[in-house]
Amino acid sequence: MKITSLRYTPVAVPYRADEVWAFGRRRGQISVLVEMRTDEGVVGIGEAAAYPSTDIVLAVFRAIEPLVLGEDPFAIERLVRRIDLVGTWHHVKATSPAIAAVEMACWDIAGKVCGQPLVNLLGGRFRERVECFYYVARTAPDEVAAEARRANENGFSTCYLKVGSDDPRSDLERVAALRDGAGEDMAIRVDANEAWSPGTAIRTIKAMERYRLELVEQPVSGRNLDEMAYVRSRVDTPLLANEASWTRHDQLAVIKAGAADVLSVDNQMDGGLLNLKRSAGICEAAGLPVVKHSLGELGVALAAAVHTIASTPNFRYANQAYGANLADDVTSNFGGGIDSYVDGCVTVPDGPGLGVELDSDRVARYAELYRQEGAEFAFHDPNALASSPALPKL
């Protein structure tokens, strides 16, 4: 079997409410869908988050296409190493989503040919369902409390909130509102996206600890592991490495530095599902749990992640996903939206390969939305474009 063609379709799917983080906002998810065709008529699908931009993802696809066409989709290790080494793509993290999408489509083909769900090819089910957190938009405190109540009503056990505002007092107000709306049993995770200096991080985390935080994600720069280790030694809440932990090589450095209690892993930032498994294995050997990070995903990438997480033991916390945000999806049998979740969990698809099918009408609708309004879905907004933020913010 040989790969004969790759088709790329950028789509823009709206969020229910804007995602707001330390340096901007976006109104929805842009992903590039990949359809990989073979000479035997089997078609595999993949998905790349448009990170850092759609143009870059599409440029990477075009650049690696000569390294992919004519190759055996079952020879996944060889194909990815060919891209990494012959194509010299192994040095650049921001190009990984496109590579990961190609690898994802190969796995879809392999599962379809074998007549097996992907989870069975990756080691089999360690768990039947994968837990995800409920993403609470960074809005006014009363709206945060309302979202926390919605999370409870939908059975989620963990809420995730972006912090890192220019004024830490506003973050404290939102965390207080989240706890008030969520009740006593909900786990609360906050993410500062590297926004704080060590001193600000320690003071702010200590002030937030009265609300019983589960994890604090990347409170300080991910480029200074000594700084992370310093903050970790002075707060009671466990730290989750994210920007410090995008690849297997980064995770090894975080472990050596003693800089975090939990590590984020992400197939899109590290070039594929096999690397996600490797990341989890490195952390497991160090006695540390992992969580799945997300750049944003629709049903295709969510399904791929669910298969991998379900087959990997040390995903011990709720994982990042965008189901609480999405207003719709592009699949017909496995939506990325909140309707796919039962008690905050996603069931592993049973169908062969990824077990998902694209809905042609939805793909066409959101491809047209991307063509018409794609610029409005980017990682920034007019206010962010007019500013020149620096790290740390505070």
Order of alpha helices (4+ residues) and beta strands (2+ residues): beta-beta-beta-alpha-alpha-alpha-alpha-beta-beta-alpha-beta-alpha-beta-alpha-beta-alpha-beta-alpha-beta-alpha-beta-alpha-beta-alpha-alpha
